[in-house]
Amino acid sequence: MTSRRAFMTSAAGLFGAAAVSRAATASLPEAPVATDAAMQPPRPPSAGRPYHPVVTLNGWSLPFRMNNGVKEFHLVAEPVVREFAPGMNANLWGYNGQSPGPTIECVEGDRVRIFVTNRLPEHTTIHWHGILLPCGMDGVGGLTQPQIQPGKTFVYEFEMKKSGTFMYHPHADEMVQMAMGMMGFLIVHPRNPNFMKVDRDFVFLLNAFDIEPGSRTPKINTMLDFNLWAWNSRVFPGIDHFVCRTGDRVRIRFGNLTMTNHPIHMHGYDFEVTCTDGGWVPKAARWPEVTVDVAVGQMRAFVFDAIYPGDWAIHCHKSHHTMNAMGHDVPTMIGVDHREVVHRIQRLVPDYMVMGERGMADMGEMEMPLPENTLPMMTGRGQFGPIEMGGMFSVVKVRDGLAPDDYRDPGWFRYPPGTVAYEYTGNPPAPARVGQPPADKRTLTARKPRNGHRGH
């Protein structure tokens, strides 16, 4: 991660979202930039109130500076290039070099000052989704503030009145700017560091894109037919794993800025939903779940105790959301014999492959030519073969003996002997027909035809 100096160094040309003192805006804090999709390890705060930092999948948290008791952050809205998974990059819009932008972390009771510099080709704003703040800081262009024009910097300043799980995104030309990837996480930690304390705290945003195979820029007018369903603008196998130490108390937080709901399902565990964008859920109001649905514009957080070692899948349970670059006009060819026509087509197109005559599982094992900068629909391999997933899918890896701050991929799980499903090689039993007696007890009954008709 590299650091970029402020674009503007004096108060001249600064336009606050609401009034702030001239002294407060005399100089801008630095705007750090991250240009790759590597997850940055969590770093404890360098100043201010203590908190346990979160881990952003394929992302990082924005550094801050203290200025007379105020936490100051600097976001830069700008075009970025984001790697969705190895083999595919996209031209997006984001913040500080990435989409989504860096996670902002602070503490309940903190006063924050957030400088927002616009390096986009059009105006923008930022709305602080779920935060209780003065109306003039709410970030709705035209309603609560003037738009931030290209090249300008605005200042937002408010106090964090409550802790919880929140996000930020534009409230200007939303259809374009959010479809291009402009969003980020905002975490407000409890003032009491022991309240809702966990050992590992993961965060990610759900977003979706429509990028034609072979192209790099999202189609911004798409309403529902997206072909790349992502967590933090990454698709499997490019999404970070959730690495946990056996015995850890683990929280997973996520927000939905797509155009549909997502039932997020985790294998191997049940959990409790403990937080929404409205706040913490009282203990008496929680219930055990293995799948939690998150609607558009909502945030959810659930907690579990990592007591079962293994490699546990976590994914959206809408089946098309665990595939990449899905086409919407592919006919169903199951049961159709392609053999003769395939030979003829391959004389003209040597690399032609049959698709779908036995289902789509073959696509996970075979490789077919694809346009440049395009991912296969199903990809990623585990220790037993193709995983046949893409999109919104990752793995919760629970391991013994990890250090408290170790988030490195530990590799695939080593299964104890006798704990893996195996093939049965014995003789199959004779099929039994429901409702029929055994063959040696069946009887035949002859019926005499009536009214001259023959029996059958």
Number of C-alpha atoms within 10 A of each C-alpha: 12 9 11 12 12 15 15 15 14 12 15 10 12 19 19 21 25 16 12 14 8 12 8 15 20 13 13 21 21 19 24 22 20 20 16 14 22 16 17 16 18 18 14 11 15 11 11 14 16 16 19 19 20 25 24 24 23 22 26 24 22 18 20 24 17 15 12 7 12 18 20 22 24 24 25 22 27 20 21 20 18 24 20 23 19 14 12 15 17 19 18 25 28 28 28 25 26 31 29 33 28 25 23 22 20 25 25 18 17 20 16 21 23 19 24 25 28 22 21 18 11 14 18 26 26 25 18 21 21 20 23 14 14 12 12 16 21 24 26 20 20 11 12 15 18 17 22 25 18 16 16 17 24 23 22 23 22 18 17 19 15 19 21 22 26 25 25 21 24 23 21 21 14 14 14 16 21 24 25 26 28 26 29 26 26 22 21 21 27 21 17 14 14 10 9 13 16 16 17 23 22 17 23 23 22 23 26 30 26 23 20 19 17 13 16 19 17 21 16 15 10 14 13 12 13 23 22 29 28 27 29 31 31 29 28 28 22 23 25 25 23 24 21 30 24 18 17 17 17 21 24 19 25 25 27 22 25 22 17 14 17 21 15 19 20 22 14 16 15 16 20 20 25 21 21 21 20 16 16 17 14 10 10 6 9 13 11 12 14 16 20 19 15 21 17 15 16 19 25 24 25 21 20 18 18 20 17 15 19 19 23 18 16 19 24 23 18 14 11 19 23 24 25 24 22 23 13 9 6 9 9 12 15 12 10 10 12 13 9 8 10 15 13 11 13 12 10 9 11 11 11 14 15 16 17 18 14 13 12 17 14 16 19 19 16 10 12 12 10 11 12 12 15 21 24 21 21 25 21 16 14 12 10 6 10 17 16 20 25 31 33 32 28 25 20 20 24 23 21 13 9 15 9 11 13 13 21 14 12 14 10 11 15 11 11 7 6 7 7 7 6 7 5 7 6 6 6 7 6 6 6 9 8 6 6 9 11 9 7 6 7 8 7 5 4 6 9 9 10 8 6 7 8 9 9 5
